[in-house]
């Protein structure tokens, strides 16, 4: 719950020495797009990381598991 109520200090993935990517569902409409929405602004909070687009919605793990798994492997 703290992520919604308190400011989170940004983490630099490169400083951790761990590669990072952001996987987003192509048909995900659960989080609003646009200037005040989560996507595409949300991946930008990680800095310069690849954004991998996977087919499916917010619940792709149930509706398109093979495609989501392939995107996770690619990430």
C-alpha positions in Angstrom: 0.0 0.0 0.0 2.9 2.4 0.5 3.4 2.6 -3.2 0.1 4.4 -3.4 0.4 6.6 -0.3 4.1 7.5 -0.2 6.7 8.7 -2.7 8.9 5.9 -3.8 12.6 6.7 -4.4 13.6 5.7 -8.0 15.9 2.8 -8.4 18.6 2.8 -11.1 18.5 -0.8 -12.6 21.9 -0.3 -14.1 23.4 0.4 -10.6 22.1 -3.0 -9.4 23.9 -4.8 -12.2 20.7 -6.6 -13.2 19.2 -6.2 -16.6 15.6 -4.8 -16.6 12.8 -4.7 -19.0 9.1 -3.8 -18.9 6.5 -6.2 -20.3 3.2 -4.5 -21.3 0.0 -6.1 -22.7 -0.9 -4.7 -26.1 -4.6 -4.9 -25.4 -4.4 -3.9 -21.7 -7.0 -1.3 -20.9 -7.2 -1.8 -17.2 -4.8 1.1 -16.6 -5.6 4.3 -18.5 -3.2 5.4 -21.2 -2.2 9.0 -21.9 -0.5 11.9 -20.2 -2.1 11.2 -16.8 -2.4 7.5 -17.1 0.0 4.6 -16.2 1.1 3.6 -19.7 3.4 4.5 -21.3 4.6 6.7 -18.5 4.9 3.8 -16.0 7.8 2.1 -17.9 9.6 5.4 -18.1 10.0 5.4 -14.3 12.6 2.6 -14.7 14.7 4.8 -16.9 16.1 3.7 -20.2 14.9 0.1 -20.3 13.4 -1.9 -23.2 9.6 -2.1 -23.3 8.4 -5.5 -24.5 4.9 -5.6 -25.9 3.1 -8.9 -25.5 -0.3 -9.8 -27.1 -3.1 -9.9 -24.6 -4.8 -7.9 -21.8 -4.1 -7.3 -18.1 -4.8 -11.0 -17.5 -2.7 -12.4 -20.3 -1.4 -15.1 -17.9 -4.8 -16.6 -18.1 -5.9 -15.8 -21.7 -2.6 -15.9 -23.6 0.0 -17.6 -21.4 2.2 -18.9 -24.2 2.6 -15.4 -25.7 3.2 -13.8 -22.3 5.8 -16.5 -21.5 7.6 -15.7 -24.8 7.6 -12.0 -24.0 9.1 -12.7 -20.5 11.8 -14.9 -22.0 12.6 -12.1 -24.5 12.7 -9.5 -21.7 
